[in-house]
């Protein structure tokens, strides 16, 4: 195996990186979300269309993109406010549950109305159900909203939505077995195993969440004592630690994030939940937020690779134009957008001091609902898995891909529009410093 890549591969890497940068910059200059330009670049140059890059480069860039997603989620945890999480935790769970269930139900009903079978329609609805945590984090960061109560509610809901998506992924594997054996002749043990397969991600996520809460209290309890103990160290050692404290805290954050991701994935939860929990454990430590600024340039480029490669490469461009399913795809797009947007109804209490909250309620409804619209690579993976397993028909698959693509591209526009129309209710928390700058 050669130690160096062929020169042509290096040129292609630089060309793709430049296309990502200038594609995003062009959309940003037009007042559009930069991530939309990055996704389109990945779609057009990726393995599903122009096949500009080799298979090795495609795999490497997708790994870099996944690393970018992990960094965005870790930043989201660090930017949380403990009081907001305690106050809005239940609301975030309800919001995420609604935003997961409605697209499944509406998508299932729409596909049934178009003549699809029960299993094919349900698989289509499941593919439409996941909110992209990467989109949410990028939008919250670019618009400097991570330090607002509403921004933190949206971030927490998107994180919980990722857990529900894992459960739906387990349901998809059960659907495969049911579709192959519609007579229901499986043994009782087989039925119990299927039930465990569905419940396992939820139980594992509860364990990871409790572990994250425990880590938060440990950090809170031992941080002052650790500072006092360091003050008693020899002068030279104490000075070295104080001069490098940001580098040391970054080592703890990233190392802890890697360990938590490994633990979460091993327990059949989502690795992003473990990473988010590590960040949240340090959310009350100012040094963690200061240290994260050193990661900003790396995170920005890694997030570009996430949208361009991890998301863009997953979109089956050729399948969009097979079967003439643009019409059903547009109908399914409306269903996908409506299902997520309606979850914004849980964004704030409808009554305040015994009176209808009026503009505050409708403004929050609009912003939170629009923030949940964007889809990501998981939806495309779910749809492709369902097609490969024979659960979903080719016509339903094409319509689902259209819906996922259009919701992915329109979600950031909808959120920006909602911010312009209803900017109220976004005051920053007085106790929270400016969020880490990872978009500059």
VOGU-3710 file (C-alpha; in Angstrom, 3 decimals, decimal comma):
1> xxxxxxxxxx> 0,000/0,000/0,000  1,547/3,356/-1,041  2,403/5,789/1,739  1,167/8,781/-0,267  -2,107/9,309/-2,073  -1,940/9,751/-5,858  -1,552/13,415/-6,782  -4,902/13,375/-8,573  -6,622/12,392/-5,308  -5,030/15,336/-3,507
11> xxxxxxxxxx> -6,192/17,704/-6,262  -9,720/16,314/-6,032  -9,751/16,757/-2,257  -8,747/20,414/-2,585  -11,254/20,939/-5,385  -14,100/19,421/-3,366  -13,146/21,420/-0,261  -13,031/24,612/-2,325  -16,407/23,825/-3,867  -17,879/23,324/-0,371
21> xxxxxxxxxx> -16,446/26,616/0,847  -17,493/28,734/-2,124  -20,830/26,958/-2,512  -21,699/27,798/1,071  -20,313/31,333/0,713  -22,388/31,947/-2,420  -25,599/30,928/-0,689  -24,672/32,996/2,359  -24,034/36,044/0,159  -27,537/35,613/-1,268
31> xxxxxxxxxx> -28,982/35,622/2,248  -29,576/31,860/2,188  -28,305/29,227/4,646  -24,747/28,199/3,757  -25,437/24,575/4,628  -27,903/24,309/1,720  -25,115/25,184/-0,718  -22,828/22,643/0,935  -25,449/19,899/0,622  -26,018/20,677/-3,056
41> xxxxxxxxxx> -22,271/20,510/-3,730  -22,106/17,115/-2,057  -25,133/15,898/-4,008  -23,717/16,902/-7,373  -20,084/15,833/-6,878  -20,738/12,783/-4,704  -21,005/9,066/-5,515  -24,740/9,323/-6,270  -24,232/11,751/-9,181  -20,924/12,884/-10,767
51> xxxxxxxxxx> -18,746/10,367/-8,865  -16,002/13,004/-8,734  -14,248/11,409/-5,750  -12,806/7,940/-5,265  -14,454/5,479/-2,895  -11,608/5,911/-0,374  -12,003/9,697/-0,342  -15,770/9,397/-0,025  -15,410/7,150/3,031  -12,787/9,428/4,596
61> xxxxxxxxxx> -14,845/12,577/4,093  -17,918/10,906/5,577  -15,891/10,004/8,666  -14,666/13,619/8,900  -18,284/14,738/8,601  -19,356/12,448/11,441  -16,560/13,946/13,544  -17,958/17,388/12,728  -21,401/16,310/13,915  -19,902/15,039/17,179
71> xxxxxxxxxx> -18,101/18,358/17,726  -21,315/20,313/17,093  -23,211/18,155/19,581  -20,451/18,499/22,186  -20,574/22,276/21,782  -24,335/22,148/22,196  -23,935/20,361/25,527  -21,354/22,875/26,761  -23,669/25,750/25,803  -26,591/24,391/27,796
81> xxxxxxxxxx> -27,832/26,101/30,949  -28,600/23,764/33,854  -31,600/25,790/35,008  -33,128/25,725/31,521  -32,649/21,960/31,233  -34,406/21,450/34,572  -37,228/23,809/33,620  -37,794/22,684/30,027  -36,708/19,028/30,102  -40,232/17,582/30,124
91> xxxxxxxxxx> -41,347/20,050/27,458  -38,426/18,985/25,255  -39,408/15,304/25,606  -43,041/16,018/24,690  -41,953/18,210/21,766  -39,607/15,512/20,447  -42,217/12,768/20,873  -44,809/14,805/18,986  -42,325/15,697/16,254  -41,491/12,018/15,828
101> xxxxxxxxxx> -44,994/10,551/15,985  -46,853/13,026/13,734  -44,668/12,538/10,618  -44,970/8,762/11,035  -48,766/8,884/11,317  -49,311/11,512/8,616  -46,815/9,896/6,255  -48,403/6,488/6,806  -51,891/7,884/6,105  -50,733/9,780/2,989
111> xxxxxxxxxx> -49,018/6,732/1,495  -52,034/4,541/2,256  -54,202/7,068/0,410  -51,840/6,764/-2,577  -52,391/2,997/-2,682  -49,316/1,715/-0,824  -49,439/-1,326/1,443  -49,522/-0,949/5,220  -45,857/-1,900/5,681  -44,615/0,228/2,794
121> xxxxxxxxxx> -46,586/3,241/4,042  -45,346/2,795/7,609  -41,722/2,486/6,470  -42,118/5,733/4,514  -43,518/7,489/7,596  -40,652/6,217/9,761  -38,100/7,578/7,265  -39,747/11,012/7,505  -39,700/11,117/11,310  -36,136/12,076/12,280
131> xxxxxxxxxx> -35,030/15,668/12,940  -31,409/16,301/11,971  -29,457/17,294/15,104  -26,633/18,556/12,860  -28,950/21,026/11,129  -30,288/22,234/14,449  -26,841/22,788/15,940  -25,553/24,597/12,841  -28,556/26,938/12,711  -28,457/27,658/16,444
141> xxxxxxxxxx> -24,723/28,412/16,254  -24,799/30,535/13,100  -27,668/32,662/14,437  -26,131/32,881/17,928  -29,160/31,265/19,577  -27,548/28,576/21,723  -27,572/30,956/24,708  -31,332/31,584/24,561  -33,897/29,482/26,464  -35,727/28,804/23,221
151> xxxxxxxxxx> -32,552/27,754/21,426  -31,704/25,366/24,241  -35,214/23,901/24,163  -34,864/23,250/20,434  -31,411/21,711/20,881  -32,568/19,412/23,682  -35,658/18,358/21,699  -33,551/17,555/18,624  -31,206/15,485/20,788  -34,109/13,499/22,263
161> xxxxxxxxxx> -35,559/13,138/18,761  -32,353/11,316/17,814  -33,071/8,758/20,547  -36,602/8,216/19,235  -35,166/7,752/15,745  -33,077/4,866/17,065  -36,226/3,239/18,400  -37,894/3,668/15,003  -34,824/2,155/13,351  -35,354/-0,900/15,567
171> xxxxxxxxxx> -39,008/-0,938/14,538  -37,930/-0,976/10,900  -35,993/-4,199/11,449  -39,088/-5,706/13,059  -41,170/-4,538/10,094  -38,808/-6,432/7,815  -39,544/-9,674/9,666  -43,282/-8,979/9,691  -43,313/-8,206/5,974  -41,570/-11,503/5,250
181> xxxxxxxxxx> -43,947/-13,433/7,503  -47,366/-11,792/7,380  -49,014/-14,920/8,747  -47,597/-14,151/12,219  -46,409/-17,720/12,792  -43,372/-16,717/14,875  -42,853/-18,283/18,265  -43,484/-16,438/21,523  -39,762/-16,168/22,192  -39,335/-14,505/18,813
191> xxxxxxxxxx> -42,047/-11,985/19,689  -40,369/-11,210/23,021  -37,071/-10,693/21,251  -38,674/-8,236/18,856  -40,198/-6,314/21,757  -36,786/-6,180/23,450  -35,193/-4,963/20,215  -37,591/-2,009/20,184  -37,340/-1,182/23,909  -33,565/-1,598/24,210
201> xxxxxxxxxx> -32,555/1,819/22,753  -34,963/3,623/25,103  -33,673/1,807/28,187  -30,056/2,358/27,137  -30,705/6,060/26,569  -32,197/6,382/30,057  -29,041/4,793/31,513  -26,782/7,143/29,526  -28,865/10,157/30,598  -28,635/9,188/34,281
211> xxxxxxxxxx> -24,887/8,708/33,902  -24,620/12,205/32,376  -26,574/13,712/35,283  -24,232/11,970/37,721  -21,228/13,383/35,855  -22,715/16,868/36,099  -22,988/16,648/39,892  -19,476/15,195/40,158  -18,025/18,100/38,148  -20,034/20,603/40,204
221> xxxxxxxxxx> -18,871/19,088/43,494  -15,184/18,568/42,738  -14,317/21,619/40,611  -13,889/24,019/43,600  -11,943/21,411/45,572  -9,694/20,717/42,593  -8,945/24,435/42,226  -8,017/24,662/45,907  -5,784/21,614/45,684  -3,988/22,921/42,586
231> xxxxxxxxxx> -3,280/26,137/44,506  -1,180/24,090/46,951  0,996/22,514/44,287  4,615/23,615/43,743  4,887/26,937/41,943  6,331/25,571/38,704  3,739/22,814/38,370  0,885/25,140/39,363  1,978/27,731/36,807  2,226/25,127/34,047
241> xxxxxxxxxx> -1,292/23,850/34,786  -2,784/27,350/34,928  -1,138/28,337/31,641  -2,423/25,195/29,912  -5,787/24,840/31,643  -7,774/25,354/28,418  -5,781/22,691/26,604  -6,256/20,337/29,553  -10,013/20,900/29,715  -10,225/20,260/25,950
251> xxxxxxxxxx> -8,424/16,968/26,519  -10,986/16,054/29,187  -13,936/17,111/27,008  -12,873/15,341/23,829  -11,490/12,294/25,635  -14,631/12,057/27,745  -16,766/12,502/24,647  -14,999/9,622/22,890  -15,442/7,345/25,907  -19,097/8,325/26,325
261> xxxxxxxxxx> -19,744/7,754/22,609  -18,200/4,279/22,841  -20,266/3,472/25,939  -23,527/4,771/24,431  -23,025/2,937/21,169  -22,142/-0,271/22,995  -25,378/-0,008/24,989  -27,413/0,395/21,755  -28,184/4,056/22,433  -27,072/6,872/20,125
271> xxxxxxxxxx> -23,443/7,875/20,539  -24,492/11,526/20,194  -26,423/11,332/23,470  -23,277/10,336/25,351  -21,297/13,151/23,732  -24,025/15,666/24,510  -24,069/14,482/28,136  -20,318/15,052/28,538  -20,669/18,603/27,227  -23,655/19,275/29,489
281> xxxxxxxxxx> -21,680/18,016/32,503  -19,350/21,003/32,008  -22,030/23,550/31,081  -21,529/25,521/34,317  -17,739/25,749/33,901  -16,687/29,011/32,165  -13,272/27,554/31,360  -14,940/24,909/29,178  -16,680/27,557/27,060  -13,478/29,579/26,781
291> xxxxxxxxxx> -11,487/26,511/25,793  -13,958/25,511/23,099  -13,090/28,603/21,072  -9,829/26,871/20,107  -11,856/24,148/18,369  -13,955/26,589/16,310  -11,895/26,525/13,054  -11,677/22,722/13,060  -15,364/22,379/13,903  -16,390/24,743/11,109
301> xxxxxxxxxx> -14,586/22,738/8,438  -15,685/19,412/9,889  -19,310/20,629/9,840  -18,904/21,530/6,153  -17,805/17,970/5,497  -20,820/16,749/7,459  -23,336/18,581/5,279  -21,422/18,126/2,036  -20,288/14,518/2,480  -22,178/12,761/5,268
311> xxxxxxxxxx> -25,539/14,240/4,190  -24,962/15,181/0,545  -23,396/11,838/-0,412  -26,398/9,967/1,038  -28,941/11,564/-1,294  -29,668/9,140/-4,178  -29,879/11,740/-6,933  -30,533/9,258/-9,748  -33,483/7,706/-7,908  -35,239/11,073/-7,701
321> xxxxxxxxxx> -36,116/10,968/-11,382  -37,210/7,361/-11,657  -40,870/6,463/-11,771  -42,276/9,969/-12,212  -43,063/10,393/-8,518  -42,475/14,134/-8,207  -46,197/14,745/-7,602  -46,518/12,233/-4,728  -43,158/13,481/-3,469  -44,463/17,055/-3,241
331> xxxxxxxxxx> -47,534/15,855/-1,364  -45,375/13,851/1,000  -43,141/16,913/1,475  -46,125/18,891/2,758  -46,909/16,041/5,138  -43,280/15,883/6,335  -43,110/19,633/6,957  -46,532/19,815/8,612  -45,791/16,910/10,968  -42,665/18,594/12,354
341> xxxxxxxxxx> -44,053/22,131/12,329  -47,058/21,163/14,465  -44,708/20,018/17,239  -43,923/23,698/17,815  -47,272/23,918/19,637  -45,414/22,653/22,726  -42,776/25,395/22,552  -44,382/27,571/25,257  -47,461/27,600/27,483  -50,560/28,659/25,597
351> xxxxxxxxxx> -51,815/30,631/28,611  -49,939/33,174/30,721  -51,435/34,517/33,954  -54,767/33,024/32,972  -54,817/34,734/29,572  -54,032/33,511/26,058  -50,366/34,268/25,360  -51,227/35,640/21,902  -48,265/36,816/19,819  -45,721/35,252/22,169
361> xxxxxxxxxx> -47,336/31,832/21,775  -47,749/32,013/18,000  -44,218/33,379/17,558  -42,696/30,572/19,614  -44,906/28,026/17,825  -43,608/29,266/14,470  -39,911/29,369/15,401  -39,741/26,055/17,266  -41,821/24,245/14,637  -39,700/25,558/11,763
371> xxxxxxxxxx> -36,483/24,636/13,588  -37,609/20,987/13,686  -38,365/20,689/9,946  -34,862/19,898/8,646  -33,980/16,257/7,961  -30,562/14,647/7,693  -28,655/11,600/6,597  -30,588/9,256/8,919  -33,831/9,690/6,966  -32,136/8,748/3,700
381> xxxxxxxxxx> -30,492/5,756/5,401  -33,847/4,574/6,771  -35,513/4,862/3,364  -32,658/3,069/1,597  -32,628/0,295/4,225  -36,373/-0,185/3,791  -35,967/-0,421/0,008  -33,064/-2,887/0,221  -35,046/-5,049/2,657  -38,050/-5,108/0,322
391> xxxxxxxxxx> -40,354/-3,294/2,767  -41,012/-0,210/0,651  -41,938/-0,141/-3,050  -39,844/1,718/-5,599  -42,598/4,302/-6,123  -42,925/4,984/-2,387  -39,133/5,114/-2,067  -38,822/7,758/-4,783  -41,594/9,870/-3,245  -40,001/9,551/0,204
401> xxxxxxxxxx> -36,606/10,653/-1,112  -38,207/13,724/-2,710  -39,901/14,579/0,592  -36,686/14,152/2,578  -34,663/16,212/0,118  -37,119/19,105/-0,077  -37,643/19,170/3,701  -33,858/19,143/4,137  -33,396/22,093/1,784  -36,458/24,075/2,868
411> xxxxxxxxxx> -36,023/23,649/6,641  -33,259/26,254/7,076  -35,190/28,755/4,910  -38,333/28,239/6,973  -36,431/28,830/10,208  -34,784/32,012/8,947  -38,134/33,301/7,738  -39,718/32,563/11,113  -36,914/34,492/12,818  -37,599/37,537/10,656
421> xxxxxxxxxx> -41,356/37,413/11,143  -41,379/36,633/14,882  -38,128/37,807/16,516  -39,639/38,241/19,989  -38,893/35,978/22,954  -35,238/35,375/22,126  -33,553/37,296/24,950  -30,351/35,707/26,163  -30,061/34,247/29,613  -28,574/36,863/31,891
431> xxxxxxxxxx> -26,304/34,295/33,532  -24,983/32,885/30,264  -21,972/34,186/28,427  -21,899/34,462/24,666  -21,912/31,001/23,108  -18,762/29,512/21,629  -18,028/31,038/18,254  -17,811/28,181/15,792  -19,308/29,850/12,757  -16,711/32,526/12,233
//
